[in-house]
């Protein structure tokens, strides 16, 4: 992203808003995919799939929480 001469970037969005929108979309998509995989893991009684999907959901919630709550 380019700025005019002498113009400082917004400290809340140093990389532009599109980057933050893409990151938010990725985290929401990660939560949805994680919940679907968790459901499949519970139905199929597949322990590793349950663990990985819980980890995916927890990490995505943590990243979104840090962005909007802190």
N, C-alpha and C positions, 0 to 999 in steps of 0.2 A: 504494500500500500504506500502511495506517495503522498507527501504533505507539501504544502506551499512553503516557500522559504520563510523561516522564522516561526512557523506554526509547529507547536509541540503536539505530539500524539496524546490522545486521551489516556490517562493512566489506568483507567478501568478496562479499556479495550486496546492494549498496545498492539495487538495483531489484527485488529479489525473485528467487526461484529460477526462477519460470516464464519470466522474460525470458531467462535464461541457457539454459534448456532449449530455448526456441524458437530462439535463436541457434545453438546446437549442431545442432539438427535442420536448420536452413537451410543450414549449412555442409556437413553430410553429404549433404544433398540436392543441393547445388551440386557436390560431388565426383562423385556418381553421374551427374548430368546432364552434367557436363563430360566424363566418360569416355565416355558414350554418344555425345555429339556429336563427340568426338575420333575414335571408331571410324567414325562416319558420314563425317567429313571425310577420313579415311584411305582408306576404301572409295571415296568419290566423288572423291577427288583434288581437294578444295576447300581451298585454302591458307588463306583467311580463317577458315573454320570451325575448322580445326586450331589456328590461332593463338589465336583467342578461347577455345576450349575448354581449351587448355593454360593460358591466363591465368586462367580460372575455377577450374581445379583448383589451381593454384599459390596463388592468393589465399585460397581456402577452407582449404587445408592450412596456410597461414601463420597465419590467424586462429585455427584450432583449436590449432595448435602454440603460439602465444603464450598461449592460455588455459590449456593443460594442462602446458606444459613450462617456462614462465617465471613 
